């Protein structure tokens, strides 16, 4: 795993985005992700509470781990590889080449939202040292990503809900994704 301990406080001016609530639980993580150029907005918005698409998530992870340059011919191995947006192609290819993204049933599904389980599984692949797959979540026992979810939970990267569930099939929001990426990189924002 890449360990990029974040010692100095970095901030970004999020006031340029019309949809960011300064009192939201995710504000500090979002501010840090934008400052570190892991995450970007478009058209004056960050859309923090909307689900993140698979290709957006792949680009965020590629930026976070400095894997933005891949051979795009690898996308031809997927029936929908041609539908990956031009701005995401090299990053998606880099993640595939490095074994972090596999797709399913010969598809990448780049335009669909990514689930909490899918995102946690990809993040867990960045840590090849952790083998502790145990988990306290009550709703993942038969889930295909239970081991990866367990790894991510034991690393402290993901949290569940107060009722003891993880909700693996729920789509992950853009804010949740940024928080997880910051935790994976041990980039913890200061609390205001």
C-alpha positions in Angstrom: 0.0 0.0 0.0 1.1 3.5 -0.7 1.4 5.4 2.6 1.2 9.1 2.1 0.9 10.5 5.6 -0.4 14.0 5.3 1.3 16.1 7.9 0.7 19.7 6.7 -2.8 21.1 6.5 -3.9 21.7 3.0 -7.1 23.4 2.1 -9.1 24.2 -0.9 -11.6 27.0 -1.4 -14.8 25.1 -1.7 -16.9 28.3 -1.7 -16.6 28.2 -5.5 -18.9 25.2 -5.5 -22.6 26.0 -5.0 -23.6 22.7 -3.5 -21.2 22.2 -0.6 -22.5 22.7 2.9 -19.8 23.9 5.2 -21.4 22.1 8.2 -21.7 18.7 6.4 -20.0 15.7 8.0 -17.8 15.3 4.9 -16.7 18.9 4.5 -13.1 18.5 5.8 -12.6 15.3 3.8 -13.9 17.0 0.6 -11.8 20.1 1.2 -8.7 17.9 1.6 -9.5 15.7 -1.5 -9.9 18.8 -3.7 -6.7 20.4 -2.3 -4.8 17.2 -3.1 -6.3 17.1 -6.6 -7.8 13.7 -6.0 -11.3 15.0 -6.6 -12.7 17.7 -8.9 -16.0 19.3 -9.6 -17.6 20.4 -12.7 -19.9 23.3 -13.6 -19.5 24.9 -10.2 -20.6 21.8 -8.3 -19.0 18.8 -6.5 -22.3 16.9 -6.1 -21.0 15.3 -2.8 -24.2 13.6 -1.9 -24.9 11.9 -5.2 -23.6 8.5 -6.2 -20.2 8.4 -7.9 -20.0 6.5 -11.2 -17.6 3.6 -11.7 -15.4 5.6 -14.1 -15.3 8.6 -11.8 -14.3 6.3 -8.9 -11.6 4.7 -11.0 -10.1 8.1 -11.9 -10.2 9.2 -8.3 -8.3 6.1 -7.2 -5.9 6.4 -10.1 -5.1 10.0 -9.1 -4.8 9.1 -5.5 -2.2 6.4 -6.2 -0.5 8.1 -9.1 -1.6 5.5 -11.6 -3.0 7.8 -14.3 -1.2 6.6 -17.3 -2.2 3.2 -18.7 -2.2 1.5 -22.1 -5.8 2.1 -23.3 -5.8 -0.9 -25.6 -6.5 -3.0 -22.4 -10.0 -1.5 -22.6 -10.6 -3.5 -25.7 -10.9 -6.7 -23.5 -14.2 -5.4 -22.3 -17.4 -5.3 -24.4 -18.1 -1.8 -23.2 -14.5 -0.6 -23.0 -15.2 1.9 -25.9 -17.8 3.6 -23.7 -15.3 4.8 -21.1 -15.1 8.6 -21.4 -12.0 10.0 -23.1 -11.0 11.9 -19.9 -11.0 8.6 -17.9 -9.5 6.1 -20.4 -5.9 6.2 -19.4 -6.6 6.1 -15.6 -9.1 3.2 -16.0 -6.5 1.3 -18.1 -3.8 1.9 -15.4 -6.0 0.4 -12.7 -6.8 -2.6 -14.9 -3.1 -3.1 -15.8 -2.2 -3.1 -12.1 -4.9 -5.6 -11.1 -7.1 -3.2 -9.1 -10.1 -3.3 -11.4 -11.4 -6.4 -13.0 -14.8 -5.7 -14.3 -17.6 -8.3 -14.3 -19.0 -10.5 -17.1 -16.6 -8.9 -19.6 -17.9 -5.4 -18.8 -16.6 -2.4 -16.9 -20.0 -0.6 -16.7 -18.2 2.8 -16.5 -21.4 4.9 -16.5 -23.2 3.1 -13.7 -22.9 4.1 -10.1 -20.4 2.0 -8.0 -21.6 0.2 -4.8 -20.1 0.5 -1.4 -18.9 -3.1 -1.8 -17.3 -2.6 -5.1 -15.5 0.5 -3.9 -14.3 -1.2 -0.7 -13.1 -4.2 -2.7 -11.0 -2.0 -5.0 -9.6 -0.1 -2.1 -8.7 -3.4 -0.3 -6.7 -4.5 -3.3 -4.3 -1.6 -2.6 -3.2 -3.4 0.6 -1.7 -6.7 -0.2 -0.3 -7.2 3.3 -3.6 -7.3 5.3 -5.2 -10.8 5.5 -7.7 -10.1 8.3 -11.0 -10.5 6.6 -13.1 -10.7 9.8 -16.0 -8.3 10.0 -18.6 -7.2 12.5 -21.1 -6.2 9.8 -24.3 -8.2 9.9 -25.2 -8.1 6.2 -22.2 -9.3 4.3 -21.8 -13.0 5.4 -22.8 -14.2 1.9 -21.7 -11.2 -0.1 -19.1 -11.8 -2.9 -16.9 -8.9 -1.4 -17.1 -9.9 2.2 -13.3 -10.6 2.5 -12.4 -7.2 0.9 -15.0 -5.4 3.0 -13.5 -7.1 6.1 -10.0 -5.9 5.1 -11.1 -2.4 4.5 -13.0 -2.4 7.8 -10.0 -3.7 9.8 -7.8 -1.0 8.2 -10.3 1.6 9.5 -11.1 2.8 6.0 -14.8 2.1 6.1 -17.6 2.3 8.6 -20.9 0.8 8.7 -24.2 2.1 10.0 -25.4 2.3 13.7 -27.6 -0.8 13.1 -24.5 -3.0 12.4 -24.9 -3.2 8.7 -22.6 -2.1 5.9 -25.2 -2.0 3.1 -22.8 -3.4 0.5 -25.2 -3.0 -2.5 -26.0 0.7 -1.7 -24.3 3.2 -4.0 -21.4 5.1 -2.5 -21.7 8.8 -2.6 -19.0 11.1 -3.9 -18.4 12.4 -0.4 -18.2 8.8 1.1 -15.7 7.9 -1.7 -13.5 10.9 -0.9 -13.5 10.0 2.8 -12.5 6.4 2.1 -9.7 7.5 -0.3 -8.3 9.9 2.4 -8.3 7.1 4.9 -6.6 4.7 2.6 -3.9 7.3 2.0 -3.8 8.1 5.8 -4.6 11.7 4.8 -6.8 12.8 7.7 -8.2 16.3 7.6 -8.0 18.5 10.7 -11.3 19.1 12.3 -12.4 22.7 12.2 
